């Protein structure tokens, strides 16, 4: 598959590391656990959106944009990475931040990713939760266009067929790493939200006939809606690549049992996962995405879904900057204890 046909700005730090997590594997007593470190993609602490932005921002440049706009939740990792990418390219960046949690905490609203948005020179506007944020964004973009700006808009999470190319490429990258090390991988698991990461991965894995099941742990939508979103985007991505039909509906699997009270609201399991990864492997997760993905992964291991003797790769989507917006959620008393 010839991804070089598509414009791309090569700013991510790739390939990202693939590491074995010996202490976590021993603690859980199940499969051999590996981690794909997409928290190490560079640009303002990294994360999965940087891969997508390599293609999205190249498209913006090709179209002559002098401003990019996107939208996301208050502590959006995508917003922060877009602001960083725009700074690197010398483009203006304006972001709409949606209040999905109703939190009045000062750190949540001003620290973490929000602080970094502003440090990278982005301007922001806030919106109440529950609205059509992409429609809101287009309305604001039209306002800037009327003032003479050439605005390129990026959907939430960078999740469209152009952005998903970044995770088609990630699938190729992982398979290359598996092959180089002689690793027979039985499962890949990750947090899934706006659908672009999972859609790109499943498209790339299927196009390469990898034979590795992919499981997304949902952080927002109910299962039927999440799987529908991923499948529709995977279909569009495959069409963009010229391999229409490569993804079947049965290939798209999401488990949404670990969302908790809602998007952006920490869960007990997620906070335990943050503590386990930090204390056992010196890896930082975030409460919104990666921790809920890891919480689902840990629980499924304990329930025997992933078995001893199997090899499972957890894709770390990044987001540790958000930890500083969630300081009130950290109460480690009784959250996690090592076995024995």
Helices and strands as residue ranges (DSSP letters): G 3-5, E 18-20, H 22-28, E 32-37, G 38-40, H 49-62, E 67-73, H 77-89, E 92-99, H 106-110, H 113-119, E 123-128, H 133-146, E 151-154, G 156-158, H 161-181, E 187-192, H 196-207, E 213-218, H 223-241, G 249-251, E 254-255, H 268-281, H 290-302, E 311-316, G 320-325, G 327-329
